[in-house]
Amino acid sequence: MTDGATNMKQTAIVILNWNGKKLLEQFLPQLLLHTPREDADIIVADNGSTDDSLAFLEAHYPDIIRHPLDVNYGFAEGYNIALADLNYEYVVLLNSDVEVESGWFRLAIDYLETHKDLAALQPKILSYKNKSSFEYAGACGGFLDKYGYPFCRGRILNTIETDAGQYDTPHYLFWASGACLFIRLKDFKNVGGFDPDFFAHQEEIDLCWRLNARGKKIVCLPQSVVYHVGGATLGAENPQKTYLNFRNNLVMLYKNLPNPYYHKVMFVRCFLDYLSAFHFLLKGQIPNAVAVYDARKDFNLMKANYKAVRKENLKLSRIKLPDTLLRKSIIWEYYFNNKKKYSQL
């Protein structure tokens, strides 16, 4: 790690970069403008970039700490490595394609300081491309339905709401978005960090499930606001993204869902996953249909390696099913009960 810090500070803002020089050029100025440097170090962990991201930082932002990694470890293991030797009270995991606004940092840290029961916090995440709209991947905080499908306050399936202040009260969550995640570093490490086998996608949901199950709380603080571009690495229709989302979601259910719920859920999920694959076929998206099939096949191969992990997770769980897990099917509510907004659930 290139040392750009002289004093120990309470918080580290850690940006995991992979070939993102253009994003760093675009979004670092706002981050520096709206972040009190006396309170936070900014660290860019470079995930084996092949562009000149590191040279750009050295030339233009010498005070930013640079942590070069030898290869692209993905989001999950990249962050695990970047955080392993840090010794801050809080870390902020911040995507390189996020624009922050005034107050984003201090409001969140002050809230964590006065709410010691919280392990993690996310701001309100709005779309950078349409700043009156919630952003798909985080919105006003994340939840999970009984079959493992994620949704947000402000986004259910592909329906994204306009932000009209309807979710402007702090609210406990099932999961906080990895696009901008404030977390106590000791809690991140105590639950084992991200699962490196996930590589990318849903690793933050898996992490938050472990936090929830062990009695920790997660909140969205809407008074802190950021804007996320989203899809900067893999687009929504990318087969690799489809594969990782389906595979990682199944692995997450196996790791965390206790008996007897697990067997019932997986029976239904088998039907729903192949229905999704058929839907991709009907739309002519054959690579995505194949990705769903491959995800289920690889999940079944991976299960044996996760038996001990599942046993340990269930042993350490104080709460079988967190209150923030929806006891309904979001698919059923959306398509059959016509509930398109979080406020209707």
N, C-alpha and C positions, 0 to 999 in steps of 0.2 A: 504493500500500500504506500502511495506517495503521501507523505505527511504534510497536510496544509493547515493543520490546526495547532494552536499554541496552548490553549486552555481547555480543560475538560468542561463540557457543557452538558446540560440536562438532556438534550434531544439531538438525534441525528436524523436528517432527512436523507433517505437513501434512494437514489434513482438507479434502476437497473437498465443499462443501455446496451442495445445491440444494433450496430450500424445506424445509429440515430442522430448523426451529426446535425442534420437539418432540423430535427425536433429540438435538440439542445439549443441551437441558434435561435429558434423561434420562442421557446418557452422559458429558458433560464433567466432572461432579463426580468420578467414579471415575478418569478420566484424570488430573485434577489431583492427586488423592490419591496415585496410584501412579507418578507421573512426577517424577523429581528436576529441578526447574525450574532448578537451577544448571547442569545439563548440556544442557538442551533447550529451545528455543523452541517454542511451539505456535502454528501459523498456520492460520487458517481462510480458505481461498480460496473465495469465494462465487460460484457459477456462475450469476450473473444471477437470483438468487432474487426471487420476487414476494411472499414472505411477509416478516415483519419479523425475519428471522434476524440481520441486521447490527445493527439497533437493539437487539435482545436482547443480543448480545455486548457492544456498547458500554456498555449499562446495567449488566450483571451480571458481565462478564469483561473489564474494560478492559485487563488485562495480556496478553490473547491478541491476537496480531497479526492484523489483518483485511486481507485482500487481495480487494477487490471486482472482479469481472469484469463486463463490460457486458452479456453475453448468456450463455446456456447453451451452452458449448462442448463439452459431453459430458465423459465421464471422461478420455478420452485427451488431447485438446487442452487441456482445463481444467488437467490436471496439468502438461502441457508448459509452459503459460504461467505457472503458479504457481511452477514450479521454475526457470524460465529465468534469473532474476536472483539466485538464491540462491547463497551461497558457503559452504556447510557441508560438512563431511567426509561426514556421513551424512544421509539424509532417511528418514523413516518415512511411507509413504503409508498413511493410516488411514481406513477408512470411518467415516462418522458414526454407523453403527449397530453399533459394536463396543464391548464392555465389556472393559476390561483388568483384570488382577488384579495383586497385589503381585509385584514382581520381573520383570514382563514386559519392561520396558525395559532395565534394567541387565544382566540375563542376556544379552540379545541383543547389546547393544553390546560387552560384555566378550568375547563369543565372536568377534565380528568383529575386535576389536582383537588377539586372539591367533591369528586365522586369516586372514592377509593374502591368501591365495589366493582368498578368497570375495568375490564381488561383491554377493551378495544373500542374504537370510535371511528365512524366515517362521517365526512361532511355531506351536505347535499351535493349531488353530482349532476350537473346540467350538461346538456350537449354543447360542445364548442361550436358546432356548425349551426345550431339553432338554439340560442341561449335562453329562449322562453320555454324550452322543452326539457324534460328529464332525459338523462342519458341511459341508454339501454342497460349497460352492464352494472350500474350501481344505483341510479336514481336516488331515492330517499331511504335506502337501506334494504337489505335482502332477507328473504324468507324461503322456506322449503315446504312443499306439500307432502302428503303422506307417502307418495310414490317417488319422492326424490327430485321433483321438478322445481327448479329455482324460479322465483319471481321477486318483484320489488314493490315497495311503495312508490307508485308512479309508473310501473311497467309490468304488465301481465302478458306473457307470451310475446306477441309482436305488437301489442297495443301500448303505445307510449303516450303518457299524458302530458299536457301543457302544465307548467308550474304556475299555479295561481295562488300559492301560499296555503294550499289545502293540507299539506303535510309539514307545516312549519313548527310543530311541537317535537321536542326530543322524544324518541321512541326506542324501546328495546327491540333488538333484531335477532334473527337467527344467524345471519352472516353479514359481514361488512365487506365492501368491494376492495379488492387488491389494487384498484386504480389509485386510491388514496386512503391508506389505512394507517391510523394512529394506533399503536399498540405498546403496552408495557413490555419491554424487552424480556424481563424475567418470565412473564406469562408465555410469550412466544417460545422461549427456550424450554420452559417447564413441560409444555405439551408436545415437545419434539419438533417444533417448526413445521415447515411445509414437507409434504411427502415428495421426495425427489423423483419417484417413479411417475408422478403426474406430469412432469416436464412443464406443462402449461395448461391452464383452464381448470377451474373449480378447486384448485389447491387451497384458496382462501376459505371456501365453504367447508372443506374437510377440516381445516385448522379451527375454524369457528365452531364446528360441531363438537370437537374435543374440548374447547373452552366451555361451551354451554353445558356439556355433559358433566364437567367437573365443577360446576357451580359458578363459573365466571359469567359476567354480563357484558353485552355488546350493545352499543347505542348509535343511533344517527343523531347528529347535532345539526339541524338544518340552518342554523344561523351562520355556520361556517360553510362557505360556498366555493366550489371549484368547477371548472369546465373541462370535459374530457372529449378528445377527438374520437377515440374508440376505433377498433379494427385496424390499428396502425401496423400490426404485425401480420395477422391473418384475417382476411375478409370473412363476412358472415356466411358466404356460401362455399368457403374453402373446405374440401373434403378432409384435410388434416385436422381442421378445427372441429368438424363434425365427429370425426373419429375420437379425438381427445375428450370432447365433451361427453360422449356416450360412454366410453371406456372408463374415464375417471369418475363419472357419476356412479357407475355400477360398483367400482372398487370402493368408493366412499360409503355406499350403502352397506357393503359387506363388512367394512372396517368398524362401522359405528352403530348399525341398527340392531338392537337386541332381539333375541327370540322372545315370543313367537312371531313378532312383527315381521322379521326379516323374510321368512319363507312365504308369507302371504304377499308381501310387497313384491318379491322377485317373481312370483307366479304371474302377477298382473303386469309387471314390467316387461316380461318376455313378450306378451301379447302387444303391448303398447310400442315396444321398440321395433318389432317387425312391421307393425302398422305404419310407423314413421318411415321405415325403409320403403314400404310400398308407396307411400305418399311421395317420396323422392322420385321413385320410378315413374309415377304418373306425371310428374313435372319435368321428366326427361333428365333429371339429375342423377344419372347412373353412378358416377363416382361417389356421390354422397350416400346412395343406397348401399353400395359396397362397403363404405366406411362404417355404417351401422352394423353390418354383418361382421366385419373384421373386429370391431370394438367388442362385440359380445363374445366372439371366439377367443380373443386375447384375454378378456376378463376371466373366462373360464380357465385359461391356462395360468393366469396370475394368482388365482385364489389360494392355491396351495402355499404360496410364499407369504400369504397374508394371515394364515391361521393364527400364528403367535401374536401378530399385531392386533387382530380382532380380540383375542383372549385378553390381552393387556388393556386395550381400550375399555372393554366392558368391565373389567376388574376395577379400573380406576374411576369409572363413571359413578357419580353421586345421583344423577338424574337420568332415568331411562329415556324419556321423551321430553325434550325441553318444551316449555310453554309456547315458545315462538315457532314451533313446528305445526303447520296447519294440519288439522285432522281430517281434511277433505282432499279431494282430487281437484287440482287447479284446472286440469283439462276438462273435467265435467262441469265445473262452475263456469268456465269460459264459453264452452261450445253449447252446452245444454241449458244452463241457467242464465246465459247472456250477461254474465258479470265480467265486465271488461276493465274495471277499475278496482284498485285496492280498497277504496272506501266502500265498495259494494259487498265485500266479502264478509 
